[in-house]
């Protein structure tokens, strides 16, 4: 049971890091493209080669 005194704070710390990373990505606009790749692949002029 002594291992819980280590595992619980470590898991809370790692969860906090994940939450901070999510909010950072949200603030940077990583999720702001609702008409991006999901709709772009369905168009007739889709080209799988990246533009230079």
CHARMM internal coordinates of N, CA and C (Angstrom, degrees):
IC EDIT
DIST 1 N 1 CA 1.4437
DIST 1 CA 1 C 1.5204
ANGL 1 N 1 CA 1 C 111.97
DIST 1 C 2 N 1.3200
ANGL 1 CA 1 C 2 N 117.16
DIHE 1 N 1 CA 1 C 2 N -17.67
DIST 2 N 2 CA 1.4653
ANGL 1 C 2 N 2 CA 118.48
DIHE 1 CA 1 C 2 N 2 CA -179.56
DIST 2 CA 2 C 1.5245
ANGL 2 N 2 CA 2 C 111.78
DIHE 1 C 2 N 2 CA 2 C -67.97
DIST 2 C 3 N 1.3363
ANGL 2 CA 2 C 3 N 116.40
DIHE 2 N 2 CA 2 C 3 N -22.68
DIST 3 N 3 CA 1.4550
ANGL 2 C 3 N 3 CA 119.53
DIHE 2 CA 2 C 3 N 3 CA -179.04
DIST 3 CA 3 C 1.5304
ANGL 3 N 3 CA 3 C 111.06
DIHE 2 C 3 N 3 CA 3 C -66.45
DIST 3 C 4 N 1.3313
ANGL 3 CA 3 C 4 N 116.89
DIHE 3 N 3 CA 3 C 4 N -24.96
DIST 4 N 4 CA 1.4631
ANGL 3 C 4 N 4 CA 120.19
DIHE 3 CA 3 C 4 N 4 CA 178.70
DIST 4 CA 4 C 1.5208
ANGL 4 N 4 CA 4 C 112.14
DIHE 3 C 4 N 4 CA 4 C -64.88
DIST 4 C 5 N 1.3294
ANGL 4 CA 4 C 5 N 117.03
DIHE 4 N 4 CA 4 C 5 N -28.26
DIST 5 N 5 CA 1.4629
ANGL 4 C 5 N 5 CA 119.47
DIHE 4 CA 4 C 5 N 5 CA 178.50
DIST 5 CA 5 C 1.5280
ANGL 5 N 5 CA 5 C 110.84
DIHE 4 C 5 N 5 CA 5 C -68.53
DIST 5 C 6 N 1.3235
ANGL 5 CA 5 C 6 N 117.01
DIHE 5 N 5 CA 5 C 6 N -18.30
DIST 6 N 6 CA 1.4689
ANGL 5 C 6 N 6 CA 121.28
DIHE 5 CA 5 C 6 N 6 CA 176.25
DIST 6 CA 6 C 1.5218
ANGL 6 N 6 CA 6 C 110.30
DIHE 5 C 6 N 6 CA 6 C -97.63
DIST 6 C 7 N 1.3240
ANGL 6 CA 6 C 7 N 117.29
DIHE 6 N 6 CA 6 C 7 N -44.84
DIST 7 N 7 CA 1.4630
ANGL 6 C 7 N 7 CA 121.16
DIHE 6 CA 6 C 7 N 7 CA -173.33
DIST 7 CA 7 C 1.5220
ANGL 7 N 7 CA 7 C 113.11
DIHE 6 C 7 N 7 CA 7 C -68.53
DIST 7 C 8 N 1.2997
ANGL 7 CA 7 C 8 N 118.84
DIHE 7 N 7 CA 7 C 8 N -37.96
DIST 8 N 8 CA 1.4696
ANGL 7 C 8 N 8 CA 120.55
DIHE 7 CA 7 C 8 N 8 CA -178.41
DIST 8 CA 8 C 1.5309
ANGL 8 N 8 CA 8 C 111.32
DIHE 7 C 8 N 8 CA 8 C -66.28
DIST 8 C 9 N 1.3336
ANGL 8 CA 8 C 9 N 120.62
DIHE 8 N 8 CA 8 C 9 N -49.23
DIST 9 N 9 CA 1.4715
ANGL 8 C 9 N 9 CA 118.42
DIHE 8 CA 8 C 9 N 9 CA 176.89
DIST 9 CA 9 C 1.5308
ANGL 9 N 9 CA 9 C 113.33
DIHE 8 C 9 N 9 CA 9 C -64.37
DIST 9 C 10 N 1.3291
ANGL 9 CA 9 C 10 N 117.22
DIHE 9 N 9 CA 9 C 10 N -36.17
DIST 10 N 10 CA 1.4666
ANGL 9 C 10 N 10 CA 119.87
DIHE 9 CA 9 C 10 N 10 CA 178.81
DIST 10 CA 10 C 1.5219
ANGL 10 N 10 CA 10 C 110.23
DIHE 9 C 10 N 10 CA 10 C -64.60
DIST 10 C 11 N 1.3382
ANGL 10 CA 10 C 11 N 117.13
DIHE 10 N 10 CA 10 C 11 N -43.43
DIST 11 N 11 CA 1.4592
ANGL 10 C 11 N 11 CA 119.66
DIHE 10 CA 10 C 11 N 11 CA -179.87
DIST 11 CA 11 C 1.5282
ANGL 11 N 11 CA 11 C 111.23
DIHE 10 C 11 N 11 CA 11 C -67.08
DIST 11 C 12 N 1.3149
ANGL 11 CA 11 C 12 N 117.93
DIHE 11 N 11 CA 11 C 12 N -38.19
DIST 12 N 12 CA 1.4654
ANGL 11 C 12 N 12 CA 120.42
DIHE 11 CA 11 C 12 N 12 CA 176.07
DIST 12 CA 12 C 1.5223
ANGL 12 N 12 CA 12 C 111.45
DIHE 11 C 12 N 12 CA 12 C -65.53
DIST 12 C 13 N 1.3093
ANGL 12 CA 12 C 13 N 117.27
DIHE 12 N 12 CA 12 C 13 N -38.55
DIST 13 N 13 CA 1.4651
ANGL 12 C 13 N 13 CA 121.44
DIHE 12 CA 12 C 13 N 13 CA 177.78
DIST 13 CA 13 C 1.5259
ANGL 13 N 13 CA 13 C 111.17
DIHE 12 C 13 N 13 CA 13 C -64.35
DIST 13 C 14 N 1.3399
ANGL 13 CA 13 C 14 N 117.04
DIHE 13 N 13 CA 13 C 14 N -46.78
DIST 14 N 14 CA 1.4568
ANGL 13 C 14 N 14 CA 120.54
DIHE 13 CA 13 C 14 N 14 CA 179.44
DIST 14 CA 14 C 1.5245
ANGL 14 N 14 CA 14 C 111.79
DIHE 13 C 14 N 14 CA 14 C -66.32
DIST 14 C 15 N 1.3161
ANGL 14 CA 14 C 15 N 117.31
DIHE 14 N 14 CA 14 C 15 N -36.68
DIST 15 N 15 CA 1.4628
ANGL 14 C 15 N 15 CA 120.70
DIHE 14 CA 14 C 15 N 15 CA 174.63
DIST 15 CA 15 C 1.5157
ANGL 15 N 15 CA 15 C 111.83
DIHE 14 C 15 N 15 CA 15 C -63.81
DIST 15 C 16 N 1.3345
ANGL 15 CA 15 C 16 N 116.04
DIHE 15 N 15 CA 15 C 16 N -38.86
DIST 16 N 16 CA 1.4646
ANGL 15 C 16 N 16 CA 120.34
DIHE 15 CA 15 C 16 N 16 CA 176.78
DIST 16 CA 16 C 1.5167
ANGL 16 N 16 CA 16 C 112.01
DIHE 15 C 16 N 16 CA 16 C -65.13
DIST 16 C 17 N 1.3210
ANGL 16 CA 16 C 17 N 116.64
DIHE 16 N 16 CA 16 C 17 N -39.00
DIST 17 N 17 CA 1.4693
ANGL 16 C 17 N 17 CA 120.17
DIHE 16 CA 16 C 17 N 17 CA 176.89
DIST 17 CA 17 C 1.5308
ANGL 17 N 17 CA 17 C 109.99
DIHE 16 C 17 N 17 CA 17 C -63.28
DIST 17 C 18 N 1.3232
ANGL 17 CA 17 C 18 N 116.70
DIHE 17 N 17 CA 17 C 18 N -42.32
DIST 18 N 18 CA 1.4604
ANGL 17 C 18 N 18 CA 120.29
DIHE 17 CA 17 C 18 N 18 CA 177.64
DIST 18 CA 18 C 1.5193
ANGL 18 N 18 CA 18 C 112.13
DIHE 17 C 18 N 18 CA 18 C -62.95
DIST 18 C 19 N 1.3152
ANGL 18 CA 18 C 19 N 117.12
DIHE 18 N 18 CA 18 C 19 N -40.41
DIST 19 N 19 CA 1.4550
ANGL 18 C 19 N 19 CA 121.35
DIHE 18 CA 18 C 19 N 19 CA 178.56
DIST 19 CA 19 C 1.5272
ANGL 19 N 19 CA 19 C 111.42
DIHE 18 C 19 N 19 CA 19 C -66.14
DIST 19 C 20 N 1.3229
ANGL 19 CA 19 C 20 N 116.78
DIHE 19 N 19 CA 19 C 20 N -42.15
DIST 20 N 20 CA 1.4624
ANGL 19 C 20 N 20 CA 120.70
DIHE 19 CA 19 C 20 N 20 CA 177.25
DIST 20 CA 20 C 1.5318
ANGL 20 N 20 CA 20 C 110.51
DIHE 19 C 20 N 20 CA 20 C -63.72
DIST 20 C 21 N 1.3285
ANGL 20 CA 20 C 21 N 117.26
DIHE 20 N 20 CA 20 C 21 N -40.70
DIST 21 N 21 CA 1.4650
ANGL 20 C 21 N 21 CA 120.74
DIHE 20 CA 20 C 21 N 21 CA 178.41
DIST 21 CA 21 C 1.5224
ANGL 21 N 21 CA 21 C 111.03
DIHE 20 C 21 N 21 CA 21 C -64.67
DIST 21 C 22 N 1.3217
ANGL 21 CA 21 C 22 N 117.47
DIHE 21 N 21 CA 21 C 22 N -38.62
DIST 22 N 22 CA 1.4622
ANGL 21 C 22 N 22 CA 120.52
DIHE 21 CA 21 C 22 N 22 CA 177.69
DIST 22 CA 22 C 1.5178
ANGL 22 N 22 CA 22 C 111.19
DIHE 21 C 22 N 22 CA 22 C -64.04
DIST 22 C 23 N 1.3290
ANGL 22 CA 22 C 23 N 117.92
DIHE 22 N 22 CA 22 C 23 N -46.70
DIST 23 N 23 CA 1.4616
ANGL 22 C 23 N 23 CA 120.52
DIHE 22 CA 22 C 23 N 23 CA 179.68
DIST 23 CA 23 C 1.5214
ANGL 23 N 23 CA 23 C 111.57
DIHE 22 C 23 N 23 CA 23 C -66.98
DIST 23 C 24 N 1.3221
ANGL 23 CA 23 C 24 N 117.74
DIHE 23 N 23 CA 23 C 24 N -32.60
DIST 24 N 24 CA 1.4574
ANGL 23 C 24 N 24 CA 120.70
DIHE 23 CA 23 C 24 N 24 CA 175.88
DIST 24 CA 24 C 1.5274
ANGL 24 N 24 CA 24 C 110.42
DIHE 23 C 24 N 24 CA 24 C -64.50
DIST 24 C 25 N 1.3337
ANGL 24 CA 24 C 25 N 116.98
DIHE 24 N 24 CA 24 C 25 N -44.78
DIST 25 N 25 CA 1.4607
ANGL 24 C 25 N 25 CA 120.90
DIHE 24 CA 24 C 25 N 25 CA 178.81
DIST 25 CA 25 C 1.5220
ANGL 25 N 25 CA 25 C 110.46
DIHE 24 C 25 N 25 CA 25 C -65.36
DIST 25 C 26 N 1.3094
ANGL 25 CA 25 C 26 N 117.53
DIHE 25 N 25 CA 25 C 26 N -36.51
DIST 26 N 26 CA 1.4524
ANGL 25 C 26 N 26 CA 121.70
DIHE 25 CA 25 C 26 N 26 CA 177.64
DIST 26 CA 26 C 1.5244
ANGL 26 N 26 CA 26 C 110.37
DIHE 25 C 26 N 26 CA 26 C -64.62
DIST 26 C 27 N 1.3280
ANGL 26 CA 26 C 27 N 116.70
DIHE 26 N 26 CA 26 C 27 N -41.65
DIST 27 N 27 CA 1.4667
ANGL 26 C 27 N 27 CA 121.25
DIHE 26 CA 26 C 27 N 27 CA 179.98
DIST 27 CA 27 C 1.5234
ANGL 27 N 27 CA 27 C 111.83
DIHE 26 C 27 N 27 CA 27 C -68.65
DIST 27 C 28 N 1.3239
ANGL 27 CA 27 C 28 N 117.52
DIHE 27 N 27 CA 27 C 28 N -34.49
DIST 28 N 28 CA 1.4604
ANGL 27 C 28 N 28 CA 121.92
DIHE 27 CA 27 C 28 N 28 CA -179.45
DIST 28 CA 28 C 1.5212
ANGL 28 N 28 CA 28 C 113.03
DIHE 27 C 28 N 28 CA 28 C -78.59
DIST 28 C 29 N 1.3306
ANGL 28 CA 28 C 29 N 118.25
DIHE 28 N 28 CA 28 C 29 N -6.49
DIST 29 N 29 CA 1.4560
ANGL 28 C 29 N 29 CA 121.01
DIHE 28 CA 28 C 29 N 29 CA 176.00
DIST 29 CA 29 C 1.5154
ANGL 29 N 29 CA 29 C 114.45
DIHE 28 C 29 N 29 CA 29 C 85.96
DIST 29 C 30 N 1.3024
ANGL 29 CA 29 C 30 N 118.35
DIHE 29 N 29 CA 29 C 30 N 27.46
DIST 30 N 30 CA 1.4566
ANGL 29 C 30 N 30 CA 120.91
DIHE 29 CA 29 C 30 N 30 CA -179.21
DIST 30 CA 30 C 1.5221
ANGL 30 N 30 CA 30 C 112.54
DIHE 29 C 30 N 30 CA 30 C -69.59
DIST 30 C 31 N 1.3252
ANGL 30 CA 30 C 31 N 117.88
DIHE 30 N 30 CA 30 C 31 N -20.01
DIST 31 N 31 CA 1.4543
ANGL 30 C 31 N 31 CA 121.57
DIHE 30 CA 30 C 31 N 31 CA -175.47
DIST 31 CA 31 C 1.5288
ANGL 31 N 31 CA 31 C 111.65
DIHE 30 C 31 N 31 CA 31 C -114.07
DIST 31 C 32 N 1.3330
ANGL 31 CA 31 C 32 N 118.60
DIHE 31 N 31 CA 31 C 32 N 23.46
DIST 32 N 32 CA 1.4559
ANGL 31 C 32 N 32 CA 122.45
DIHE 31 CA 31 C 32 N 32 CA -174.08
DIST 32 CA 32 C 1.5192
ANGL 32 N 32 CA 32 C 114.30
DIHE 31 C 32 N 32 CA 32 C -97.94
DIST 32 C 33 N 1.3207
ANGL 32 CA 32 C 33 N 119.34
DIHE 32 N 32 CA 32 C 33 N 20.90
DIST 33 N 33 CA 1.4541
ANGL 32 C 33 N 33 CA 121.25
DIHE 32 CA 32 C 33 N 33 CA -176.69
DIST 33 CA 33 C 1.5313
ANGL 33 N 33 CA 33 C 110.07
DIHE 32 C 33 N 33 CA 33 C -119.34
DIST 33 C 34 N 1.3456
ANGL 33 CA 33 C 34 N 117.63
DIHE 33 N 33 CA 33 C 34 N 75.52
DIST 34 N 34 CA 1.4610
ANGL 33 C 34 N 34 CA 118.82
DIHE 33 CA 33 C 34 N 34 CA -176.03
DIST 34 CA 34 C 1.5259
ANGL 34 N 34 CA 34 C 113.73
DIHE 33 C 34 N 34 CA 34 C -69.29
DIST 34 C 35 N 1.3253
ANGL 34 CA 34 C 35 N 117.79
DIHE 34 N 34 CA 34 C 35 N -23.80
DIST 35 N 35 CA 1.4615
ANGL 34 C 35 N 35 CA 120.82
DIHE 34 CA 34 C 35 N 35 CA -178.90
DIST 35 CA 35 C 1.5147
ANGL 35 N 35 CA 35 C 111.03
DIHE 34 C 35 N 35 CA 35 C -110.63
DIST 35 C 36 N 1.3033
ANGL 35 CA 35 C 36 N 116.56
DIHE 35 N 35 CA 35 C 36 N 31.29
DIST 36 N 36 CA 1.4589
ANGL 35 C 36 N 36 CA 121.72
DIHE 35 CA 35 C 36 N 36 CA -175.83
DIST 36 CA 36 C 1.5014
ANGL 36 N 36 CA 36 C 113.70
DIHE 35 C 36 N 36 CA 36 C -83.98
DIST 36 C 37 N 1.3142
ANGL 36 CA 36 C 37 N 116.69
DIHE 36 N 36 CA 36 C 37 N -121.89
DIST 37 N 37 CA 1.4573
ANGL 36 C 37 N 37 CA 122.48
DIHE 36 CA 36 C 37 N 37 CA -172.95
DIST 37 CA 37 C 1.5265
ANGL 37 N 37 CA 37 C 113.28
DIHE 36 C 37 N 37 CA 37 C -60.37
DIST 37 C 38 N 1.3066
ANGL 37 CA 37 C 38 N 118.41
DIHE 37 N 37 CA 37 C 38 N -31.99
DIST 38 N 38 CA 1.4627
ANGL 37 C 38 N 38 CA 120.25
DIHE 37 CA 37 C 38 N 38 CA -177.57
DIST 38 CA 38 C 1.5237
ANGL 38 N 38 CA 38 C 111.13
DIHE 37 C 38 N 38 CA 38 C -62.66
DIST 38 C 39 N 1.3225
ANGL 38 CA 38 C 39 N 117.53
DIHE 38 N 38 CA 38 C 39 N -40.13
DIST 39 N 39 CA 1.4592
ANGL 38 C 39 N 39 CA 120.21
DIHE 38 CA 38 C 39 N 39 CA 179.15
DIST 39 CA 39 C 1.5188
ANGL 39 N 39 CA 39 C 112.15
DIHE 38 C 39 N 39 CA 39 C -92.54
DIST 39 C 40 N 1.2961
ANGL 39 CA 39 C 40 N 117.75
DIHE 39 N 39 CA 39 C 40 N -27.01
DIST 40 N 40 CA 1.4594
ANGL 39 C 40 N 40 CA 121.44
DIHE 39 CA 39 C 40 N 40 CA -177.41
DIST 40 CA 40 C 1.5247
ANGL 40 N 40 CA 40 C 111.70
DIHE 39 C 40 N 40 CA 40 C -63.93
DIST 40 C 41 N 1.3044
ANGL 40 CA 40 C 41 N 117.28
DIHE 40 N 40 CA 40 C 41 N -34.35
DIST 41 N 41 CA 1.4608
ANGL 40 C 41 N 41 CA 120.25
DIHE 40 CA 40 C 41 N 41 CA -177.99
DIST 41 CA 41 C 1.5275
ANGL 41 N 41 CA 41 C 111.34
DIHE 40 C 41 N 41 CA 41 C -73.18
DIST 41 C 42 N 1.3288
ANGL 41 CA 41 C 42 N 118.32
DIHE 41 N 41 CA 41 C 42 N -18.93
DIST 42 N 42 CA 1.4565
ANGL 41 C 42 N 42 CA 121.59
DIHE 41 CA 41 C 42 N 42 CA -178.74
DIST 42 CA 42 C 1.5272
ANGL 42 N 42 CA 42 C 113.39
DIHE 41 C 42 N 42 CA 42 C -87.61
DIST 42 C 43 N 1.3084
ANGL 42 CA 42 C 43 N 118.86
DIHE 42 N 42 CA 42 C 43 N -9.96
DIST 43 N 43 CA 1.4589
ANGL 42 C 43 N 43 CA 120.87
DIHE 42 CA 42 C 43 N 43 CA -178.12
DIST 43 CA 43 C 1.5204
ANGL 43 N 43 CA 43 C 110.56
DIHE 42 C 43 N 43 CA 43 C -77.41
DIST 43 C 44 N 1.3280
ANGL 43 CA 43 C 44 N 115.48
DIHE 43 N 43 CA 43 C 44 N 158.15
DIST 44 N 44 CA 1.4627
ANGL 43 C 44 N 44 CA 121.13
DIHE 43 CA 43 C 44 N 44 CA -178.37
DIST 44 CA 44 C 1.5218
ANGL 44 N 44 CA 44 C 112.33
DIHE 43 C 44 N 44 CA 44 C -70.72
DIST 44 C 45 N 1.3202
ANGL 44 CA 44 C 45 N 117.50
DIHE 44 N 44 CA 44 C 45 N -28.70
DIST 45 N 45 CA 1.4631
ANGL 44 C 45 N 45 CA 120.90
DIHE 44 CA 44 C 45 N 45 CA -177.04
DIST 45 CA 45 C 1.5287
ANGL 45 N 45 CA 45 C 112.55
DIHE 44 C 45 N 45 CA 45 C -93.35
DIST 45 C 46 N 1.3215
ANGL 45 CA 45 C 46 N 116.33
DIHE 45 N 45 CA 45 C 46 N 26.30
DIST 46 N 46 CA 1.4671
ANGL 45 C 46 N 46 CA 120.71
DIHE 45 CA 45 C 46 N 46 CA 179.47
DIST 46 CA 46 C 1.5175
ANGL 46 N 46 CA 46 C 109.96
DIHE 45 C 46 N 46 CA 46 C -69.46
DIST 46 C 47 N 1.3204
ANGL 46 CA 46 C 47 N 116.26
DIHE 46 N 46 CA 46 C 47 N 130.59
DIST 47 N 47 CA 1.4549
ANGL 46 C 47 N 47 CA 122.94
DIHE 46 CA 46 C 47 N 47 CA 177.41
DIST 47 CA 47 C 1.5168
ANGL 47 N 47 CA 47 C 107.63
DIHE 46 C 47 N 47 CA 47 C -125.10
DIST 47 C 48 N 1.3113
ANGL 47 CA 47 C 48 N 117.42
DIHE 47 N 47 CA 47 C 48 N 120.11
DIST 48 N 48 CA 1.4727
ANGL 47 C 48 N 48 CA 120.03
DIHE 47 CA 47 C 48 N 48 CA -175.32
DIST 48 CA 48 C 1.5238
ANGL 48 N 48 CA 48 C 113.05
DIHE 47 C 48 N 48 CA 48 C -75.87
DIST 48 C 49 N 1.3263
ANGL 48 CA 48 C 49 N 117.43
DIHE 48 N 48 CA 48 C 49 N -9.76
DIST 49 N 49 CA 1.4577
ANGL 48 C 49 N 49 CA 119.59
DIHE 48 CA 48 C 49 N 49 CA 176.95
DIST 49 CA 49 C 1.5261
ANGL 49 N 49 CA 49 C 109.61
DIHE 48 C 49 N 49 CA 49 C -83.69
DIST 49 C 50 N 1.2943
ANGL 49 CA 49 C 50 N 118.82
DIHE 49 N 49 CA 49 C 50 N 133.02
DIST 50 N 50 CA 1.4780
ANGL 49 C 50 N 50 CA 120.48
DIHE 49 CA 49 C 50 N 50 CA 179.57
DIST 50 CA 50 C 1.5216
ANGL 50 N 50 CA 50 C 110.83
DIHE 49 C 50 N 50 CA 50 C -68.07
DIST 50 C 51 N 1.3134
ANGL 50 CA 50 C 51 N 114.31
DIHE 50 N 50 CA 50 C 51 N 149.46
DIST 51 N 51 CA 1.4605
ANGL 50 C 51 N 51 CA 119.81
DIHE 50 CA 50 C 51 N 51 CA 178.23
DIST 51 CA 51 C 1.5328
ANGL 51 N 51 CA 51 C 109.48
DIHE 50 C 51 N 51 CA 51 C -76.60
DIST 51 C 52 N 1.3247
ANGL 51 CA 51 C 52 N 117.20
DIHE 51 N 51 CA 51 C 52 N 139.68
DIST 52 N 52 CA 1.4839
ANGL 51 C 52 N 52 CA 119.15
DIHE 51 CA 51 C 52 N 52 CA -178.96
DIST 52 CA 52 C 1.5065
ANGL 52 N 52 CA 52 C 112.34
DIHE 51 C 52 N 52 CA 52 C -72.51
END
COOR INIT
IC SEED 1 N 1 CA 1 C
IC BUILD
